[in-house]
Amino acid sequence: MTIKKWFKSGSPWIWLNAGAIAISMIMVVGLLSLILVRGFSHFWPAPIVETTLTQPDGRQVQLLGELSRSQTLPAQVMREAGVDIPSDIDLVTRHLIKQGNRDVWGRDFVWYPETGMDEWRYPKEAMRLERREWGDFYGYPVRLKEEGRTVAEGEKLWPELQQRVDRANELFDEIRGIERGDIGAVNHRMERVRLEERRLDMDRRAGRIDRASMEEATVELEARRAELADEYAVLQQRLDQLYQDVRRDTLVGRVMDGREVEIPVGQIIRAVQPNDMSVVSKVGLYVAQFWDFLSGYPREANTEGGILPAIFGTVTMVFVMSIIVSPFGVLAAIYLREYARQGPLLRVIRISVYNLAGVPSIVFGVFGLGFFVYFVGGAVDQQFFPAALPSPTFGTPGLLWAALTLALLTLPVVIVATEEGLARIPSTIRHGSLALGATKAETLWKVVVPLATPAMMTGLILAIARAAGEVAPLMLVGVVKLAPTLPIDGHFPFIHLERKIMHLGFHIYDVGFQSPNVEAAQPLVYATAMTLVILIVMLNLTAISIRNRLREKYRSESD
């Protein structure tokens, strides 16, 4: 009888709901903690270990690198994998060593069994070189050469190497500025000359221009092309000189088997000796590597380098999507709530809107590809960019179509949230406004809509959260593995909506599941996921702060 009264009181359901919320919070906090810990720990400089592995046949192998992780497995599993393990051992611990030097060994992550390993050593002179190609290099510095002549050895080598690495990075920054800035501007103007020539040819065939005007315009375009060619030649000459200066210095390093390898200093981004660094130096290196990750460009099939294009593409796409979805969603909700005749047709429309929110996102991607890209984009190219055809301008996936597809995807969220906000406005406020002589339109736009603004911001917050994490539809309508340029530059119209972009969500998918080097990509997956989570939180907090300010503003005005 007591149990029945307890169930009738509702207490079990309260405890059940509390338990479900607690479990959900634990799962969310655990997931975020895993992402944050793995993401932030990736940038901490790990020590370089050195040891000797004695194999069962008596051969000794020198090992040098960073410990990635360890596993304990049954010895039988190791034997079936082809590893020679003594028969009297039941469990074997193996270590994944990042030995780097992909250009020397062919692979930079190798599993080694602990059986037969000597004691681990941490030599202070062991170095890690972060390179532009072939991944990290692990070894010992031997000598530094300039144009084949030895310039530093012994204690003088490391300070001299740091200076020359800084010099090489400055040269590469200048090279990058010329290639992406100056030469990019010249190529942009050359393309405009080519398109003008194409338009002249089309006008000539259509009879819209006479021969004299055609010849005059052609001479002017040829002069412009010659001027641009001279400008390009000067820039190319400067680039050749810079590349020659970059190739001047060479570092000779000794790998773990004793061989000496020459590494061009121009390929070195950063040279460190983690075992000889203080805690303060490691913190400084941690901050520098984390900043390079946020502000750099990807390298080595996205398994190294930074994610700046992905961050920029994600933020730009979300802002463009917000600008598109907000007015359409708000106006649709206002019409459905305030102006449309209530009846069966309106109920069907509302049900359709609710069902639209449950359509798989990939369906929106297919629709965006077929309608926005091929139909609308193709029509825009035919009407406004005929000279560029058959190369499409808007008739190909790009930023605009990705934003429109996401706007369509999140439109039901904004409509429903706005309608609920309009419904929560007390009728007494409407009646009071009408009683004071205001028209229905004035009441709506000057009284009701401002009070419902917080609900509209809530819909926008939900739309941003969903849009920033979507991947499937974006793969079809504008997001790519690697975008050569950002969708913004100094050329009119400055924001290029037709360009393809990178996206943090797709970057996580590509690095995690399409990378040729899984072990090198694994920490980047956590770091990129951490960045995406932080970015979504920042966008949401910005929208929430705006919503709270609006709520307080209109609450004080209504009081």
Salt bridges, closest charged atoms under 4 A:
GLU50 OE1 - ARG121 NE 3.54
ASP57 OD2 - ARG59 NE 2.93
GLU66 OE2 - ARG128 NE 3.50
ASP103 OD1 - ARG131 NH2 3.07
ASP108 OD2 - ARG102 NH2 3.13
GLU114 OE2 - HIS95 NE2 3.15
GLU130 OE1 - ARG270 NH1 2.80
GLU130 OE2 - ARG299 NH2 3.45
ASP136 OD2 - LYS98 NZ 2.93
ASP136 OD2 - ARG128 NH1 3.89
GLU146 OE1 - ARG164 NH1 2.91
GLU146 OE2 - ARG248 NH1 3.97
GLU153 OE2 - ARG143 NE 3.68
GLU160 OE2 - ARG164 NE 2.76
ASP173 OD1 - ARG176 NH1 2.94
GLU174 OE2 - ARG238 NH2 2.77
GLU191 OE2 - ARG194 NH2 2.72
GLU196 OE1 - ARG224 NH1 3.03
GLU197 OE2 - ARG225 NH1 2.62
ASP201 OD1 - ARG204 NH2 2.90
ASP201 OD2 - ARG205 NE 3.24
ASP203 OD1 - ARG208 NH2 2.76
GLU222 OE2 - ARG225 NH1 3.36
GLU231 OE2 - ARG189 NH2 2.88
ASP249 OD1 - ARG164 NH1 2.83
ASP249 OD2 - ARG167 NH1 3.80
ASP249 OD1 - ARG248 NE 2.95
ASP257 OD2 - ARG259 NE 2.84
GLU260 OE1 - ARG143 NH1 3.25
GLU262 OE2 - LYS145 NZ 2.64
ASP292 OD2 - ARG270 NH2 2.28
GLU300 OE1 - ARG102 NH1 3.05
GLU304 OE2 - ARG102 NH2 3.67
GLU304 OE1 - ARG299 NH2 3.53
GLU338 OE1 - ARG430 NH1 3.00
GLU419 OE2 - ARG350 NH2 2.72
GLU470 OE2 - ARG466 NE 3.28
ASP489 OD1 - HIS496 NE2 2.62
ASP489 OD2 - ARG499 NH2 2.73
GLU498 OE2 - HIS496 ND1 3.66
ASP510 OD2 - LYS481 NZ 2.82
GLU519 OE1 - ARG69 NH1 2.88
GLU552 OE2 - ARG555 NH1 3.54
